[in-house]
């Protein structure tokens, strides 16, 4: 299982359906983020007042008050005294009827977050499911979306769990000890109910949360990243990823160019050319270069980067529709993981179609999972490798990126 990568997180918003969900599923993560100076917001959808269905209205009001106090004690046990919960006060066990209200509230509260975390939408509890789905609908496009399971551990079979999207956070002994103390704060859930009901969290359930790690599911977007999102980035900076400065970018380009089997190509096709740093270096390796990008600011920058090179054409177009020129080399750099399943499938189909027999396809992508992306770089490359008309020639598995050169059969 891959380790959870917390690099680049400045603001995290953690959402819970009931007070204690966040402690059971993510107390270690909360501690880790807090220790790293991340700004943490905690949103609680309900007061958890309906934990014991036989309770009357007065008992439910008292339980709601108790559970708010328990959460305060739990956060203190975690050492995150400065995290002040936002209570939405929606009805416990009734979120399925308040889904739109919950989504609307979260849209405002999640704004500006780099990381959005909520209960796993597949968790077998209606409130957890509704809260997870509302977060997915409300999260900003530039935010990582993650979920944490609760009742999954107790109620589901291993083959019902999406392990392929699972990432782990290994806890220190200090974090595990603090988490255990935080869970003990919820005495209303670990003790018998007001009418002698069994505890909501009996020992056999709590055992699932006395683990050396916490498990989180990546919740990827299903649609392709929008050109508007990248236009926003280019409006904020002419070089959003610092492709001209960062050693990662310069080294990646050098490795990619060195991996090409031929010194010279007839026609090179470069989709999603960005501001043209790679375009300029590809230009010396071909007779003709056709580059395109869906963002007007990127096209303008790329044209400036190749000014004076009459054999280079830069236009505004998007994948997969822009793949219409026959080529000896197609270059996909840092773009395929941004595509939905349908768009990626069509992009690969068209890439193979425009490649002349014996032509090459170069793919190079960052290995971590970009916030706007439906997949990571390895997933996109595996789909290329699996294509029956593409023969792998070069494979480079770098610490930070993955690179393949494939030949059209």
C-alpha positions in Angstrom: 0.0 0.0 0.0 1.4 3.4 -0.9 2.2 5.9 1.8 0.1 9.0 2.1 1.9 12.0 0.6 1.2 15.3 2.6 3.6 17.5 0.7 2.3 20.9 -0.4 -0.7 20.9 2.1 -1.2 24.3 3.6 -4.9 24.2 4.6 -6.9 21.0 5.3 -10.6 20.8 6.0 -11.8 17.6 7.7 -15.5 16.8 7.6 -17.3 14.4 10.0 -20.9 13.2 9.9 -20.9 12.8 13.7 -18.5 13.9 16.5 -16.0 11.0 16.9 -15.8 10.0 13.2 -12.8 12.3 12.7 -11.1 10.8 15.8 -11.6 7.2 14.9 -10.6 7.6 11.2 -8.1 10.4 11.1 -6.8 11.4 14.6 -3.3 10.5 13.5 -3.5 12.5 10.4 -4.9 15.5 12.3 -1.9 15.4 14.7 0.6 15.1 11.8 -0.9 18.0 9.8 -1.0 20.1 13.0 2.6 19.3 13.8 3.6 20.4 10.3 1.9 23.7 10.6 -1.1 23.0 8.4 -4.1 25.2 9.0 -6.9 22.7 10.0 -10.6 23.3 9.8 -13.0 20.7 11.3 -16.6 20.6 10.2 -19.2 18.4 12.0 -22.4 17.8 10.1 -24.6 16.6 13.1 -24.4 16.5 16.8 -24.8 12.7 16.9 -27.9 13.1 19.0 -29.6 10.0 17.4 -27.0 7.5 18.4 -29.6 5.6 20.5 -32.9 5.5 18.5 -35.1 4.8 21.6 -34.1 8.1 23.2 -36.8 10.8 23.5 -36.3 14.4 22.4 -35.0 15.5 25.8 -32.4 12.7 25.9 -31.3 13.5 22.4 -30.7 17.2 23.3 -28.7 16.1 26.3 -26.6 13.7 24.2 -26.0 16.4 21.6 -24.5 18.6 24.4 -22.5 15.7 25.8 -21.0 14.8 22.4 -19.9 18.4 21.7 -18.1 18.4 25.0 -16.6 15.1 24.3 -15.2 16.3 21.0 -13.5 19.3 22.8 -11.9 16.8 25.2 -10.9 14.6 22.3 -9.1 17.5 20.5 -7.4 18.4 23.7 -6.1 14.9 24.0 -4.7 15.2 20.5 -2.9 18.4 21.4 -4.8 20.5 18.8 -6.4 23.0 21.1 -6.5 25.7 18.4 -8.8 23.6 16.1 -12.3 25.0 16.7 -15.1 22.8 15.2 -17.7 24.2 13.0 -21.1 22.7 13.9 -23.7 22.5 11.2 -26.4 21.1 13.5 -28.0 19.0 10.8 -30.2 16.0 11.9 -28.4 12.9 12.9 -29.5 9.9 10.8 -31.3 12.3 8.5 -28.5 13.6 6.2 -30.0 11.8 3.2 -32.8 14.3 3.3 -30.4 17.3 3.7 -27.8 16.4 1.1 -28.1 19.7 -0.9 -28.1 21.8 2.3 -24.9 20.0 3.4 -23.3 20.4 0.0 -24.1 24.1 0.0 -22.6 24.6 3.5 -19.4 22.7 2.6 -19.0 24.6 -0.7 -18.3 27.7 1.4 -16.3 26.0 4.2 -14.0 24.0 1.8 -13.1 27.1 -0.3 -9.3 27.6 -0.3 -8.5 24.1 1.0 -5.6 22.1 -0.4 -6.9 18.9 1.2 -10.5 17.9 1.8 -11.2 14.8 3.9 -14.6 13.2 4.7 -16.0 9.8 5.6 -15.7 7.3 2.7 -18.8 7.5 0.5 -18.9 3.7 0.4 -19.0 3.4 4.2 -22.1 1.3 5.2 -23.7 4.1 7.2 -26.1 6.5 5.4 -24.8 9.6 7.2 -21.2 8.7 6.3 -22.1 8.1 2.7 -24.1 11.3 2.4 -21.3 13.4 4.0 -18.7 11.9 1.8 -20.7 12.5 -1.4 -21.4 16.1 -0.3 -17.7 16.7 0.2 -16.9 15.4 -3.3 -19.5 17.7 -4.8 -18.3 20.7 -2.8 -14.5 20.4 -2.9 -12.5 23.0 -4.9 -11.1 21.7 -8.2 -7.5 22.3 -7.0 -7.9 20.4 -3.7 -6.9 16.8 -3.0 -10.0 14.7 -2.1 -9.6 11.9 0.4 -11.9 9.8 2.5 -11.6 7.7 5.7 -13.5 4.5 6.5 -15.3 3.9 9.8 -17.8 1.0 9.7 -16.1 -0.5 6.7 -13.8 -2.3 9.0 -16.6 -4.0 10.9 -19.3 -4.6 8.3 -17.6 -5.2 4.9 -15.6 -8.0 3.4 -12.1 -7.4 2.0 -13.3 -7.9 -1.6 -15.8 -5.0 -1.1 -13.0 -2.5 -0.4 -11.3 -0.4 -3.1 -7.7 -1.2 -2.0 -6.3 0.1 -5.3 -7.2 3.6 -4.1 -5.9 3.0 -0.5 -3.0 4.9 1.0 -1.6 4.5 4.5 -0.2 6.9 7.2 2.0 5.1 9.6 1.6 6.5 13.1 4.3 7.1 15.7 3.9 5.7 19.1 3.1 9.2 20.4 0.4 9.6 17.8 -1.1 6.2 18.6 -1.2 7.0 22.3 -2.8 10.3 21.8 -5.4 8.8 19.5 -6.3 6.2 22.1 -6.8 8.9 24.7 -8.9 10.9 22.3 -11.2 8.0 21.6 -11.6 7.4 25.3 -13.1 10.9 25.6 -16.2 9.7 23.8 -17.7 7.9 26.8 -21.2 8.3 25.5 -20.3 6.0 22.6 -18.2 3.5 24.5 -20.7 3.0 27.4 -24.2 1.6 27.5 -27.0 3.8 26.2 -29.6 5.5 28.4 -32.0 2.5 28.2 -29.3 -0.1 28.6 -28.5 -0.3 24.9 -25.2 -1.9 23.8 -22.4 0.7 23.3 -22.1 2.2 19.8 -18.4 1.5 20.0 -17.9 -1.8 21.8 -14.4 -3.3 22.2 -14.6 -5.4 19.1 -15.2 -2.2 17.0 -12.6 -0.2 18.8 -10.0 -2.8 18.0 -10.2 -1.7 14.3 -8.9 1.7 15.3 -6.0 0.5 17.5 -3.8 0.1 14.4 -0.3 1.2 13.6 -1.5 3.1 10.6 -4.6 4.9 9.3 -6.0 4.1 5.9 -7.4 6.7 3.5 -8.9 6.4 0.1 -8.1 8.8 -2.7 -11.3 10.1 -4.2 -10.3 11.0 -7.8 -12.4 13.2 -10.1 -14.1 11.3 -12.8 -14.1 14.1 -15.3 -11.1 15.6 -17.1 -9.5 18.6 -15.5 -11.1 21.7 -16.9 -9.1 24.2 -19.2 -10.6 26.9 -17.0 -8.6 25.6 -14.0 -5.3 25.8 -16.0 -6.3 29.2 -17.3 -6.6 30.4 -13.7 -3.1 29.1 -13.0 -1.6 30.9 -16.0 -3.3 34.1 -15.1 -1.7 33.9 -11.6 1.7 33.1 -13.1 3.2 33.0 -16.6 5.0 29.8 -15.5 2.7 28.0 -13.0 4.9 24.9 -12.6 8.2 26.9 -12.9 9.2 24.7 -15.9 12.0 27.0 -16.7 13.5 27.1 -13.2 12.9 23.9 -11.2 15.6 21.2 -11.4 12.9 18.6 -11.6 11.6 20.1 -14.8 15.0 20.7 -16.4 16.2 17.2 -15.5 13.0 15.6 -16.7 13.3 17.3 -20.1 16.9 16.2 -20.4 16.1 12.6 -19.6 13.1 12.6 -21.9 15.1 14.0 -24.8 18.0 11.5 -24.2 15.5 8.6 -24.2 14.3 9.3 -27.7 15.8 6.5 -30.0 16.2 8.7 -33.0 18.3 11.9 -33.3 15.9 13.4 -35.8 12.2 13.0 -36.6 10.2 14.2 -39.6 7.1 15.5 -37.7 6.6 15.8 -34.0 3.2 16.3 -32.4 3.1 17.8 -28.9 -0.3 18.1 -27.2 -0.6 20.3 -24.1 2.6 22.1 -24.8 2.2 24.6 -22.0 4.5 27.6 -22.2 6.8 26.0 -24.7 10.0 25.0 -22.8 9.9 21.5 -24.1 8.6 22.6 -27.4 11.7 24.7 -28.0 14.0 21.8 -27.2 12.0 19.4 -29.4 12.2 21.8 -32.3 15.9 21.0 -32.9 15.1 17.3 -33.3 12.6 17.5 -36.2 11.7 19.0 -39.6 8.2 20.0 -38.4 6.7 20.4 -35.0 3.0 20.8 -34.4 2.1 21.9 -30.8 -1.1 22.8 -29.2 -2.7 23.7 -25.8 -6.3 24.5 -24.7 -5.2 27.6 -22.7 -4.8 30.9 -24.6 -2.1 32.2 -22.2 -0.1 29.0 -22.7 -0.3 29.2 -26.5 0.8 32.8 -26.4 3.8 31.9 -24.2 4.7 28.9 -26.4 4.7 31.0 -29.5 7.0 33.4 -27.9 9.3 30.6 -26.9 9.7 29.4 -30.5 9.6 32.7 -32.2 11.7 32.7 -35.4 11.4 28.9 -35.8 9.3 28.7 -39.0 8.9 24.9 -38.9 7.0 25.1 -35.5 3.3 25.6 -35.4 1.5 26.4 -32.1 -2.3 26.5 -32.0 -5.1 26.4 -29.5 -6.7 22.9 -29.2 -7.4 20.3 -26.6 -7.2 16.5 -26.2 -8.4 14.3 -27.7 -9.7 16.4 -30.6 -6.4 18.1 -31.3 -4.8 14.9 -32.4 -5.3 15.2 -36.1 -1.8 15.5 -37.6 0.2 12.4 -38.8 3.5 12.2 -36.9 6.7 10.3 -36.4 6.7 11.2 -32.7 3.9 12.0 -30.4 4.9 13.6 -27.0 2.6 13.4 -24.0 4.2 15.3 -21.1 2.4 15.9 -17.8 -1.1 15.7 -19.4 -2.5 12.1 -19.6 -3.3 11.8 -15.9 -5.6 14.9 -16.2 -7.9 13.0 -18.5 -11.1 11.1 -17.7 -11.4 7.4 -18.6 -13.2 8.3 -21.8 -10.9 11.1 -22.8 -7.8 9.1 -22.1 -9.1 6.1 -24.0 -9.9 8.3 -27.0 -6.5 10.2 -26.7 -4.6 6.9 -26.8 -6.7 5.7 -29.7 -6.0 8.8 -31.7 -2.4 8.9 -30.7 -1.9 5.5 -32.2 -3.9 6.4 -35.3 -1.8 9.5 -36.1 1.5 7.7 -35.5 3.1 6.5 -38.7 4.2 2.8 -38.6 7.4 2.6 -36.7 6.8 6.0 -35.1 7.4 6.7 -31.4 5.3 7.8 -28.6 7.0 9.5 -25.6 5.2 9.8 -22.4 6.6 11.3 -19.2 4.6 12.2 -16.1 5.0 13.1 -12.5 4.4 10.1 -10.3 2.4 11.7 -7.4 -1.3 12.2 -7.9 -2.1 15.8 -8.9 -5.2 17.3 -7.2 -7.2 17.9 -10.4 -6.3 14.5 -11.9 -8.5 11.4 -12.2 -5.4 9.2 -11.9 -1.7 9.2 -11.3 1.1 9.0 -13.8 1.6 5.2 -13.5 -2.0 4.5 -14.3 -1.9 6.5 -17.5 1.4 4.8 -18.6 0.0 1.3 -17.9 -2.8 2.0 -20.3 -0.2 2.9 -23.0 1.8 -0.2 -22.2 -1.3 -2.4 -22.5 -2.2 -1.1 -25.9 -1.8 -3.9 -28.5 -0.4 -1.6 -31.2 2.3 -0.1 -29.0 5.6 -1.8 -28.3 7.6 -0.5 -25.3 11.2 0.4 -26.2 12.4 2.5 -23.2 11.3 2.5 -19.6 12.6 4.8 -16.9 11.1 4.7 -13.4 12.5 7.7 -11.7 12.0 8.8 -8.0 9.8 11.6 -9.2 8.5 10.7 -12.7 7.9 7.8 -15.0 8.9 7.7 -18.6 8.2 5.4 -21.5 9.0 5.4 -25.2 6.7 3.1 -27.2 6.9 2.2 -30.9 3.9 1.9 -33.2 3.8 -1.7 -34.5 
